């Protein structure tokens, strides 16, 4: 397995139930791949900054538009 991408259709730090899901998905991902470098979190936007629920030092956070099906967008996600 290359890694795990956890994608949220909303932006970072929106509150709601998303924060508890971020924590749960992060822990589930660690249980599966055992290392942060194979875990990635994606958001529709990062306008509100780095997700506060993810551990300090975790850097695999990306922003992308899930409605963009262009080759360039899909290639970015695959890398």
DSSP file (Angstrom, degrees, kcal/mol; ACC not computed):
  #  RESIDUE AA STRUCTURE BP1 BP2  ACC     N-H-->O    O-->H-N    N-H-->O    O-->H-N    TCO  KAPPA ALPHA  PHI   PSI    X-CA   Y-CA   Z-CA
    1    1 A X              0   0    0      0, 0.0     3,-0.1     0, 0.0     0, 0.0   0.000 360.0 360.0 360.0 129.4    0.0    0.0    0.0
    2    2 A X        -     0   0    0      1,-0.3     2,-0.3     0, 0.0     0, 0.0   0.936 360.0 -72.3 -68.4 -48.1    1.4    3.4   -1.0
    3    3 A X        -     0   0    0      2,-0.0     2,-0.4    37,-0.0    -1,-0.3  -0.984  44.5 -83.4 172.4-173.7   -0.5    5.4    1.6
    4    4 A X  E     -a   39   0A   0     34,-2.8    36,-2.7    -2,-0.3     2,-0.5  -0.973  22.7-162.3-125.0 133.7   -3.8    6.8    2.7
    5    5 A X  E     -a   40   0A   0     -2,-0.4     2,-0.6    34,-0.2    36,-0.2  -0.976   4.3-166.0-114.1 119.4   -5.6   10.0    1.7
    6    6 A X  E     -a   41   0A   0     34,-3.2    36,-3.1    -2,-0.5     2,-0.5  -0.929  15.5-166.6-102.1 116.2   -8.3   11.2    4.0
    7    7 A X  E     -a   42   0A   0     -2,-0.6     2,-0.5    34,-0.2    36,-0.2  -0.897  11.7-163.4-113.3 132.1  -10.3   13.8    2.1
    8    8 A X  E     -a   43   0A   0     34,-2.7    36,-0.7    -2,-0.5     4,-0.0  -0.944  17.0-145.3-111.0 132.0  -12.8   16.2    3.5
    9    9 A X  S    S+     0   0    0     -2,-0.5     2,-0.2    34,-0.2    34,-0.1   0.564  83.3  61.3 -70.9  -8.3  -15.2   18.0    1.2
   10   10 A X  S    S-     0   0    0      1,-0.2    34,-1.9    34,-0.1    35,-0.5  -0.511  94.4 -87.3-110.6 179.4  -15.0   21.1    3.4
   11   11 A X    >   -     0   0    0     33,-0.2     3,-0.5    32,-0.2    35,-0.2  -0.283  51.8 -84.1 -80.8 171.7  -12.2   23.4    4.5
   12   12 A X  T 3  S+     0   0    0     33,-1.9    36,-0.3     1,-0.2    -1,-0.1  -0.390 106.1  18.1 -73.3 154.4   -9.9   23.0    7.4
   13   13 A X  T 3  S+     0   0    0      1,-0.1    -1,-0.2    -2,-0.1     3,-0.1   0.854  74.2 140.7  54.4  44.3  -10.9   24.1   10.9
   14   14 A X    <   -     0   0    0     -3,-0.5     2,-0.3     1,-0.3    -1,-0.1   0.615  47.4-147.4 -87.9 -13.5  -14.6   24.3   10.2
   15   15 A X    >>  +     0   0    0      1,-0.1     3,-0.9     2,-0.0     4,-0.8  -0.675  54.8 104.1  85.1-137.3  -15.6   22.8   13.6
   16   16 A X  T 34 S-     0   0    0     -2,-0.3     3,-0.4     1,-0.2     4,-0.3  -0.162 105.3 -40.9  55.1-149.2  -18.8   20.7   13.7
   17   17 A X  T 3> S+     0   0    0      1,-0.2     4,-1.7     2,-0.1     3,-0.4   0.517 120.9  90.8 -85.1  -6.4  -18.3   17.0   13.9
   18   18 A X  H <> S+     0   0    0     -3,-0.9     4,-2.7     1,-0.2    -1,-0.2   0.878  79.0  58.6 -59.0 -39.8  -15.4   17.2   11.4
   19   19 A X  H  X S+     0   0    0     -4,-0.8     4,-1.8    -3,-0.4    -1,-0.2   0.894 106.0  47.1 -61.7 -40.6  -12.8   17.6   14.2
   20   20 A X  H  > S+     0   0    0     -3,-0.4     4,-2.1    -4,-0.3    -1,-0.2   0.862 112.5  51.3 -68.7 -33.0  -13.7   14.4   15.9
   21   21 A X  H  X S+     0   0    0     -4,-1.7     4,-3.2     2,-0.2     5,-0.3   0.893 105.5  55.1 -68.9 -39.2  -13.6   12.6   12.5
   22   22 A X  H  X S+     0   0    0     -4,-2.7     4,-2.3     1,-0.2    -2,-0.2   0.934 110.6  45.8 -57.9 -45.7  -10.1   14.0   11.8
   23   23 A X  H  X S+     0   0    0     -4,-1.8     4,-2.3     2,-0.2    -1,-0.2   0.923 115.1  46.7 -63.2 -44.8   -8.8   12.6   15.0
   24   24 A X  H  X S+     0   0    0     -4,-2.1     4,-2.5     1,-0.2    -2,-0.2   0.914 114.0  46.9 -65.9 -43.6  -10.5    9.2   14.4
   25   25 A X  H  X S+     0   0    0     -4,-3.2     4,-2.3     2,-0.2    -1,-0.2   0.861 111.1  52.4 -68.5 -34.9   -9.3    9.0   10.8
   26   26 A X  H  X S+     0   0    0     -4,-2.3     4,-2.3    -5,-0.3    -2,-0.2   0.953 112.5  44.5 -63.6 -48.1   -5.8   10.0   11.8
   27   27 A X  H  X S+     0   0    0     -4,-2.3     4,-2.1     1,-0.2    -2,-0.2   0.905 113.2  50.8 -64.3 -41.4   -5.6    7.2   14.4
   28   28 A X  H  X S+     0   0    0     -4,-2.5     4,-1.3     1,-0.2    -1,-0.2   0.907 110.4  50.4 -60.7 -42.2   -7.2    4.7   12.1
   29   29 A X  H  X S+     0   0    0     -4,-2.3     4,-2.9     1,-0.2     5,-0.5   0.907 108.7  51.1 -63.9 -42.3   -4.6    5.6    9.5
   30   30 A X  H  X S+     0   0    0     -4,-2.3     4,-1.8     1,-0.2    -1,-0.2   0.879 107.1  54.7 -62.0 -37.6   -1.7    5.2   12.0
   31   31 A X  H  < S+     0   0    0     -4,-2.1    -1,-0.2    -5,-0.2    -2,-0.2   0.818 115.0  40.3 -64.4 -30.1   -3.1    1.7   12.9
   32   32 A X  H  < S+     0   0    0     -4,-1.3    -2,-0.2    -3,-0.3    -1,-0.2   0.923 132.4  17.9 -86.0 -48.4   -3.0    0.7    9.2
   33   33 A X  H  < S-     0   0    0     -4,-2.9    -3,-0.2    -5,-0.1    -2,-0.2   0.586  82.8-146.6-107.1 -11.6    0.3    2.2    7.9
   34   34 A X     <  +     0   0    0     -4,-1.8     2,-0.3    -5,-0.5    -4,-0.1   0.447  69.6  75.5  65.6   3.0    2.2    2.9   11.2
   35   35 A X  S >  S-     0   0    0     -6,-0.2     3,-1.4     1,-0.1    -2,-0.1  -0.993  71.7-137.4-149.6 139.2    3.9    6.0    9.9
   36   36 A X  G >  S+     0   0    0     -2,-0.3     3,-2.0     1,-0.3    24,-0.1   0.772  97.0  71.8 -65.6 -27.2    2.9    9.6    9.2
   37   37 A X  G 3  S+     0   0    0      1,-0.3    -1,-0.3    22,-0.0    21,-0.0   0.639  99.3  48.8 -69.3  -9.5    4.8    9.8    5.9
   38   38 A X  G <  S+     0   0    0     -3,-1.4   -34,-2.8   -35,-0.1     2,-0.4   0.253  97.2  84.9-108.2  10.2    2.2    7.5    4.3
   39   39 A X  E <   -a    4   0A   0     -3,-2.0     2,-0.4   -36,-0.2   -34,-0.2  -0.946  54.7-179.7-114.6 132.6   -0.8    9.4    5.6
   40   40 A X  E     -a    5   0A   0    -36,-2.7   -34,-3.2    -2,-0.4     2,-0.4  -0.991  13.5-157.3-132.6 139.5   -2.2   12.5    3.8
   41   41 A X  E     -ab   6  61A   0     19,-2.6    21,-2.7    -2,-0.4     2,-0.4  -0.965  12.7-165.5-115.0 133.1   -5.2   14.7    4.7
   42   42 A X  E     -ab   7  62A   0    -36,-3.1   -34,-2.7    -2,-0.4     2,-0.3  -0.920   5.3-174.9-120.4 145.7   -6.9   16.7    1.9
   43   43 A X  E     -ab   8  63A   0     19,-1.9    21,-2.0    -2,-0.4   -32,-0.2  -0.951  37.0-122.2-135.9 154.1   -9.3   19.6    2.2
   44   44 A X  S    S-     0   0    0    -34,-1.9     2,-0.3   -36,-0.7   -33,-0.2   0.844  99.4  -3.9 -64.4 -33.3  -11.4   21.7   -0.2
   45   45 A X        -     0   0    0    -35,-0.5   -33,-1.9    17,-0.1    -1,-0.2  -0.988  48.2-154.0-155.7 158.2   -9.5   24.7    1.1
   46   46 A X    >   +     0   0    0     -2,-0.3     3,-2.1   -35,-0.2   -35,-0.0  -0.051  54.0 127.2-118.7  28.0   -7.0   25.6    3.8
   47   47 A X  T 3  S+     0   0    0      1,-0.3    -1,-0.1     2,-0.0     3,-0.1   0.785  74.5  50.8 -58.8 -29.4   -8.1   29.2    4.2
   48   48 A X  T 3  S-     0   0    0      1,-0.3    -1,-0.3   -36,-0.3     2,-0.1   0.238 116.5-113.6 -95.9  14.1   -8.5   28.8    8.0
   49   49 A X    <   -     0   0    0     -3,-2.1    -1,-0.3     2,-0.1   -37,-0.1  -0.281  58.6 -12.8  93.9-175.2   -5.0   27.4    8.3
   50   50 A X  S    S-     0   0    0      1,-0.1     2,-0.2    -3,-0.1     9,-0.0  -0.374  83.2 -93.9 -63.5 138.1   -3.4   24.0    9.2
   51   51 A X    >   -     0   0    0      1,-0.2     3,-1.1    -2,-0.1    -1,-0.1  -0.366  31.2-151.5 -58.5 120.6   -5.9   21.6   10.8
   52   52 A X  T 3  S+     0   0    0      1,-0.2    -1,-0.2    -2,-0.2     4,-0.1   0.629  89.3  63.6 -72.0 -12.7   -5.6   22.1   14.6
   53   53 A X  T 3  S+     0   0    0      2,-0.1    -1,-0.2     3,-0.0     2,-0.2   0.640  84.9  87.6 -87.1 -14.0   -6.7   18.5   15.3
   54   54 A X  S <  S-     0   0    0     -3,-1.1     3,-0.1     1,-0.1   -31,-0.1  -0.553  92.1 -90.2 -85.3 152.9   -3.7   16.9   13.6
   55   55 A X    >   -     0   0    0     -2,-0.2     3,-1.9     1,-0.1    -1,-0.1  -0.190  45.8 -95.7 -62.2 149.8   -0.5   16.3   15.5
   56   56 A X  T 3  S+     0   0    0      1,-0.3    -1,-0.1    -4,-0.1     3,-0.1  -0.411 113.8  27.4 -59.7 137.1    2.2   19.0   15.7
   57   57 A X  T 3  S+     0   0    0      1,-0.3     2,-0.5    -3,-0.1    -1,-0.3   0.250  84.4 130.1  91.0 -13.4    4.8   18.2   13.0
   58   58 A X    <   +     0   0    0     -3,-1.9    -1,-0.3     1,-0.1    -4,-0.1  -0.634  26.3 169.0 -74.1 125.1    2.4   16.4   10.7
   59   59 A X        +     0   0    0     -2,-0.5     2,-2.0    -3,-0.1    -1,-0.1   0.461  38.9 104.0-121.9  -1.3    2.9   18.0    7.3
   60   60 A X        +     0   0    0    -21,-0.2   -19,-2.6   -24,-0.1     2,-0.5  -0.424  47.7 132.1 -86.5  66.7    1.1   15.9    4.7
   61   61 A X  E     +b   41   0A   0     -2,-2.0     2,-0.3   -21,-0.2   -19,-0.2  -0.973  29.8 178.4-120.3 127.8   -1.8   18.2    4.3
   62   62 A X  E     -b   42   0A   0    -21,-2.7   -19,-1.9    -2,-0.5     2,-0.4  -0.861  21.0-141.9-127.0 160.9   -3.0   19.2    0.8
   63   63 A X  E     +b   43   0A   0     -2,-0.3     2,-0.3   -21,-0.2   -19,-0.2  -0.983  31.4 154.5-119.3 133.4   -5.7   21.3   -0.7
   64   64 A X        -     0   0    0    -21,-2.0     2,-0.8    -2,-0.4    -2,-0.0  -0.988  44.4-115.6-157.6 155.4   -7.5   20.3   -3.9
   65   65 A X    >   -     0   0    0     -2,-0.3     3,-1.7     1,-0.1   -21,-0.1  -0.799  19.8-160.6 -91.1 110.0  -10.8   20.7   -5.7
   66   66 A X  T 3  S+     0   0    0     -2,-0.8    -1,-0.1     1,-0.3   -57,-0.0   0.635  89.1  62.3 -69.6 -12.6  -12.5   17.4   -5.9
   67   67 A X  T 3  S+     0   0    0      2,-0.0     2,-0.8     1,-0.0    -1,-0.3   0.566  81.8  93.7 -86.9  -7.8  -14.7   18.6   -8.8
   68   68 A X    <   +     0   0    0     -3,-1.7    -1,-0.0     1,-0.1    -3,-0.0  -0.756  46.1 172.5 -87.4 108.5  -11.6   19.1  -11.0
   69   69 A X        +     0   0    0     -2,-0.8    -1,-0.1     4,-0.1    -3,-0.1   0.125  30.3 133.0-103.0  20.6  -11.2   15.9  -13.0
   70   70 A X     >  -     0   0    0      1,-0.1     4,-2.4     4,-0.0     5,-0.2  -0.297  69.4-114.6 -68.5 156.8   -8.4   17.3  -15.2
   71   71 A X  H  > S+     0   0    0      1,-0.2     4,-2.6     2,-0.2     5,-0.2   0.886 116.4  54.8 -57.6 -40.1   -5.3   15.1  -15.8
   72   72 A X  H  > S+     0   0    0      2,-0.2     4,-2.0     1,-0.2    -1,-0.2   0.917 109.8  45.6 -62.2 -44.1   -3.2   17.7  -14.0
   73   73 A X  H  > S+     0   0    0      1,-0.2     4,-1.7     2,-0.2    -1,-0.2   0.924 114.7  46.9 -65.9 -44.4   -5.4   17.6  -10.9
   74   74 A X  H  X S+     0   0    0     -4,-2.4     4,-1.8     1,-0.2    -2,-0.2   0.854 110.4  53.0 -67.8 -34.5   -5.5   13.8  -10.8
   75   75 A X  H  X S+     0   0    0     -4,-2.6     4,-1.1    -5,-0.2    -1,-0.2   0.903 106.1  54.3 -66.0 -40.4   -1.8   13.5  -11.3
   76   76 A X  H  < S+     0   0    0     -4,-2.0     3,-0.5     1,-0.2    -2,-0.2   0.906 109.2  47.8 -57.7 -43.5   -1.2   15.9   -8.3
   77   77 A X  H  < S+     0   0    0     -4,-1.7    -1,-0.2     1,-0.2    -2,-0.2   0.864 108.0  55.8 -68.1 -35.8   -3.3   13.6   -6.2
   78   78 A X  H  <        0   0    0     -4,-1.8    -1,-0.2     1,-0.3    -2,-0.2   0.714 360.0 360.0 -70.3 -21.4   -1.5   10.5   -7.3
   79   79 A X     <        0   0    0     -4,-1.1    -1,-0.3    -3,-0.5    -2,-0.2   0.482 360.0 360.0 -83.0 360.0    1.9   11.8   -6.3
